[in-house]
Amino acid sequence: MHKLIIMVAMAMLLLTACDPNRVYEQNTDFEKGSWTVDNAPVFEFKIEDTTQHYNVYFNVRYALSYEYYNLYLKHQLLGPDGKPLSSQLHELLLMDPKTGKPLGKGSSDLYDLQALALKDITFKQKGTYKLVLTQYMRRDPLPGILAVGVRVAKKTADKK
């Protein structure tokens, strides 16, 4: 199973390596395939262009054995000065609630989902921002969540 996770991670890395809109992307793996409440990964990314609009995505790698169709997680965004800029609870659908079909990309028993979390935002200061993710489910630890991550990308013009 460990080799399969590494292979999926390498494939994701290769697929995203040539993306000119990506400003930052990082994932954090969880030991034993469980996300504990006290494990709140911190993602630090640098913003240089304060005129640019950005989209922020959450990445989730989960096992088919995950017992729920959704995942509640909370974000806290801190500015370069350490002051909180935003905090919000998000519900990510990992599986179709009616059919149970896994959402995202994957095969066998591992799936990767990327969900738009913060749309069309601007950062008012240049510097390093921190985004903290906390699982907000009623189960601790939460088995079946193998990794979470953050992607920050320049917003592209909407196609009609």
N, C-alpha and C positions, 0 to 999 in steps of 0.2 A: 504494500500500500504506500509506503514511504517513497518508493521509486516512481510510482504513478503520480504522486503529488509533485515531485520534482519535474517529471516530464511535462505535466500540464502547466506548471509555472514557467518552464523554459519556452513552451509553445506560446504562451501569453506574452512573454517578453519579446519574442521574435515578431509577433503580430503587431505589437504596439511600438516597436523600435523606430519606425519611420513616420511617425505621426507629427507633423509640424505644428499642430495646434496644442499638443500636450505641453503643459508647463511643469507638471509634477505628477508622478504616480508611484505609489508605494503600497505594499501589502504587508500585513503582519500575520504570521502563522501562530496558531494556538497549540500549546502542548496537549497531547492526548486527544486532539480533535474536539475540545470543549472550551467554550468561552465563559469565563467566570466574571461575575459582576465587578470584582475588584481589579480586573485587568482591563484598563481603559487605554487603548493605544493612542499615542500622540503622534500626529503627522505634522511635520514642519515643512513649509514650502515658502519660497522667496518670490515676492512680487516686485517687479521693476517698473512695469507700465501701469500707471494709475488711471489712464484713459481707456484702457481695454476692458471689455466686458468678458466675464468668465462664466463657465458652468462647472459645478462641482458634482462629482459622481461618487457613489459609494460602491465598492467592490465587495462581493461576498462569495466565498468558496464554501460550499456545503455538500454534505453527504446525502445520498438518497435516503439514508436511514433517519434523517432529521424528522422529528415527530410532528412538526407543525407546518402549516402552509405559509406562515408569515414570520417576519422577524421585526420586533420593535427595537429600535436603537435611537439613542439621543446623541445629538452633536452639540458641541460647544466650540465656537470659533473665537479665538483670541487674537487681538491685533499685535503689531510689533511692540507696542508699549505694555502688553500683557493684559490690557483691559478687555472684558468680554464684549464681543460685537453681536453675536447671535447665539441662540440656543433653541433647539426644536426637537420634538419627538417625531420620528419617522416610522411609518409602517412600510416595510418592503415585502412584496409578495414573492415568495420563493417557489411556490407551486400554485397551480390553478386551483382555487377553492372548490370548484365543482368537480373537476376531473382528476385532480391530484397529480396532473402532469407537471414535471419539473420545468421551471422557467430558467432562461439563460442558456448558456452553451455548455455542453458536456456530453459524456457518454458513460456507460456503465453506471457507476455509483457516485461520481463526482461531477458537480456542476458549478459554473462560474456565472454570476449575475452582476451586471453593472447597471445601477439605477441612478437616474438624475435626481439629485437631492437639493441642490441650490442652483436655481436657474437665473441666468442673465444678471450676475452680480458684479459690482465694481469694488475695488479695494482702494480706499482713500489715501493710504500711506504706502510708501515704498518700505520694504523690509520683510522680515520673516514672520509669517503667520503660523499659528498652531491650531489644529483642528483635533479635538478629542472625541472619540467615539466610545459610548458605553452601551452595553446590551441592557435592554429594558424589559426582558421577559420575566415571567414569574418563577423561572427555574434557574437554579444556580448550583453547579455549573450547567451550562447549556450545551448538551452533546450534539454533535453533528455539524457545528459551525467550525470549519477548519481554519479559516482566515478571513480577515476583513481588510479593506484598504480604501484609499482615497485617490481620486484622479481629479486634477485641476486642468482645465483646457480652455483655450481661448474660444469665445463664442463665435461661431461662424454665421454668416448671413443665412437666414431661413430661405429654403428653396420653395418656390411656388409650383 
